[in-house]
C-alpha cells in the first residue's frame, strides 16, 4: 500500500487528500483495514508537520 509523500504536498493538499480517503473508507466500512491503519500513521506525520508549521508561524 502506497500513501503519498507529504514532502510533495502542501498542507491544504494533504488535509484534502486525507479527508477524502477517510470519507471513502468510512463509506466502505474499511476504517479498520490495514490501509486504514496506515492512513492513521500517515495522519500522525501530517499532524507533526502542521504543529511544526504552527510553531514557526507564531
Backbone as CSV, one residue per row, in Angstrom:
resi,resn,N_x,N_y,N_z,CA_x,CA_y,CA_z,C_x,C_y,C_z
1,UNK,0.847,-1.162,0.000,0.000,0.000,0.000,0.892,1.223,0.000
2,UNK,0.543,2.141,-0.838,1.385,3.313,-1.022,0.590,4.579,-0.723
3,UNK,1.091,5.325,0.233,0.485,6.604,0.593,1.331,7.719,-0.014
4,UNK,0.736,8.868,-0.279,1.503,9.961,-0.881,2.602,10.466,0.046
5,UNK,3.628,10.996,-0.564,4.739,11.582,0.173,4.329,12.977,0.634
6,UNK,4.348,13.195,1.922,3.963,14.504,2.463,4.851,15.629,1.934
7,UNK,6.098,15.335,1.663,7.021,16.366,1.194,6.614,16.906,-0.176
8,UNK,5.825,16.139,-0.900,5.385,16.546,-2.234,4.042,17.258,-2.223
9,UNK,3.468,17.478,-1.031,2.131,18.057,-0.929,2.157,19.298,-0.050
10,UNK,1.288,20.248,-0.367,1.100,21.384,0.537,0.237,20.906,1.711
11,UNK,0.166,21.695,2.757,-0.677,21.335,3.897,-2.124,21.161,3.470
12,UNK,-2.608,22.092,2.652,-4.003,22.038,2.208,-4.253,20.788,1.363
13,UNK,-3.336,20.483,0.458,-3.482,19.279,-0.369,-3.511,18.025,0.492
14,UNK,-2.633,17.964,1.493,-2.556,16.793,2.366,-3.837,16.625,3.187
15,UNK,-4.340,17.722,3.721,-5.570,17.654,4.507,-6.734,17.217,3.621
16,UNK,-6.816,17.777,2.432,-7.885,17.409,1.497,-7.802,15.925,1.128
17,UNK,-6.604,15.463,0.791,-6.438,14.067,0.405,-6.818,13.142,1.569
18,UNK,-6.312,13.438,2.764,-6.605,12.614,3.932,-8.110,12.560,4.202
19,UNK,-8.754,13.720,4.175,-10.187,13.786,4.446,-10.977,12.957,3.446
20,UNK,-10.631,13.066,2.172,-11.358,12.299,1.163,-11.127,10.799,1.333
21,UNK,-9.935,10.407,1.708,-9.654,8.980,1.931,-10.421,8.441,3.138
22,UNK,-10.463,9.207,4.219,-11.191,8.776,5.416,-12.682,8.640,5.101
23,UNK,-13.225,9.602,4.371,-14.640,9.520,3.996,-14.911,8.284,3.137
24,UNK,-14.030,8.027,2.183,-14.202,6.854,1.320,-14.144,5.560,2.124
25,UNK,-13.147,5.445,2.986,-13.017,4.243,3.809,-14.203,4.076,4.746
26,UNK,-14.680,5.172,5.279,-15.831,5.120,6.171,-17.066,4.595,5.434
27,UNK,-17.303,5.115,4.240,-18.447,4.645,3.448,-18.342,3.152,3.144
28,UNK,-17.105,2.689,2.926,-16.872,1.288,2.586,-16.769,0.398,3.823
29,UNK,-16.782,0.985,5.009,-16.638,0.214,6.239,-15.252,-0.378,6.403
30,UNK,-14.247,0.338,5.906,-12.877,-0.183,5.902,-11.903,0.624,6.766
31,UNK,-12.420,1.392,7.716,-11.521,2.215,8.535,-10.531,1.385,9.348
32,UNK,-10.898,0.158,9.688,-10.006,-0.678,10.491,-9.185,-1.647,9.654
33,UNK,-9.163,-1.441,8.344,-8.351,-2.275,7.463,-6.871,-1.920,7.628
34,UNK,-6.001,-2.699,7.012,-4.565,-2.388,7.042,-4.305,-1.011,6.435
35,UNK,-5.005,-0.697,5.361,-4.858,0.618,4.733,-5.322,1.719,5.684
36,UNK,-6.417,1.482,6.375,-6.907,2.458,7.351,-5.906,2.696,8.459
37,UNK,-5.256,1.644,8.918,-4.226,1.778,9.957,-3.035,2.565,9.433
38,UNK,-2.622,2.275,8.200,-1.506,3.003,7.598,-1.875,4.477,7.409
39,UNK,-3.121,4.714,7.067,-3.602,6.079,6.891,-3.542,6.853,8.212
40,UNK,-3.872,6.205,9.310,-3.781,6.862,10.623,-2.332,7.199,10.966
41,UNK,-1.400,6.336,10.609,0.020,6.628,10.853,0.476,7.811,9.994
42,UNK,0.006,7.843,8.758,0.314,8.945,7.855,-0.209,10.254,8.447
43,UNK,-1.413,10.198,9.028,-2.035,11.379,9.652,-1.197,11.874,10.825
44,UNK,-0.587,10.974,11.566,0.284,11.390,12.670,1.461,12.208,12.144
45,UNK,2.003,11.789,11.015,3.099,12.545,10.402,2.609,13.922,9.949
46,UNK,1.416,13.956,9.371,0.834,15.224,8.953,0.613,16.128,10.163
47,UNK,0.087,15.592,11.239,-0.142,16.388,12.449,1.164,16.975,12.975
48,UNK,2.226,16.185,12.962,3.524,16.676,13.437,4.005,17.819,12.548
49,UNK,3.818,17.673,11.252,4.226,18.731,10.329,3.404,19.999,10.540
50,UNK,2.112,19.848,10.732,1.251,21.007,10.963,1.604,21.702,12.269
51,UNK,1.904,20.923,13.290,2.291,21.508,14.573,3.597,22.290,14.436
52,UNK,4.537,21.757,13.688,5.805,22.467,13.459,5.540,23.768,12.705
53,UNK,4.652,23.725,11.727,4.304,24.935,10.972,3.692,25.986,11.884
54,UNK,2.828,25.546,12.790,2.208,26.494,13.731,3.259,27.159,14.615
55,UNK,4.210,26.371,15.089,5.255,26.927,15.952,6.098,27.951,15.205
56,UNK,6.365,27.692,13.936,7.150,28.622,13.135,6.361,29.878,12.789
57,UNK,5.059,29.732,12.649,4.211,30.844,12.265,4.023,31.827,13.425
58,UNK,3.889,31.305,14.645,3.616,32.168,15.797,4.809,32.344,16.649
